[in-house]
Amino acid sequence: MPLVSIPAHYDGAQVLLDEEVALRPNARLIVTVLEDADSEREDFLRLAESGLAAAYDGDEVEYTEADLRR
């Protein structure tokens, strides 16, 4: 069988393939665990929050609509 990537997930007890594929008994496999996408999103949100907090701290001047040019 040629080298092929098959999406799968772990259900807490075993690894389950998400697509049907014909495998021989005792077929050799390589399993790659992907980083949790939710974890990456949380890291991004924390980084964005800290950047905004640094850019708009309590000492910033409050601008009114009258201060804006049209």
N, C-alpha and C positions, 0 to 999 in steps of 0.2 A: 504494500500500500504506500502511495506517495505521502510525503510529509504534509499534514493538514492541520489547521487550527480549528477547534470545535468549542464554541462557547459552552460553559458549564457553570454549575453553582453547587455550593455545599449546603445541605439541608440540616446540618447539625449532627448527622450520623454518617452520611456518605456523600461522595461526589457524584452528582447526576449530570449527564450530558443534556444540553438544551436542544440538540438536534439529533435526529436519528442517523446513526452511522453503523455500518457493518464492520465489526471488529472480530478478529480471530481470538479464540481463548488465549489468555496469557500474552496478549499484545502489549508491547512496551509503550508506555506513555510518559510524557513529561507534563507535570502540572505546574502552572504559573499562577500564583496568587496575586490578584490585582488589588491596588489600594482602593479602599472604600471611597467612592465619589463624594459621599456626604461629608466625610472627614476633610477632604480637599476643599470643599465649599466652605466649611466652617473656618478653616485656616484662612481662606481668602477674605471672608467677611471680617474676621478679627484684624487682619492686616489693613483692610479698607477703613475700618472704624478707627484704628490708631492713627492712620494717616490723616483722616478728617479731623480728629481731635487735635492733632498737632497744628493743622492748618487754620482751624477755627477755634482757638482757645478763648478763655474768658476775657482776655485783654483786647480782643479785636474791637474795632470801631463798628458801631451799628450804623449801617447806611439806610437812608429812607428812600422812598421812591423819588423824592425831589432831588436827590444826589445823582440820580441816573440820567445820562444824556439820551435824548431820543433822536 
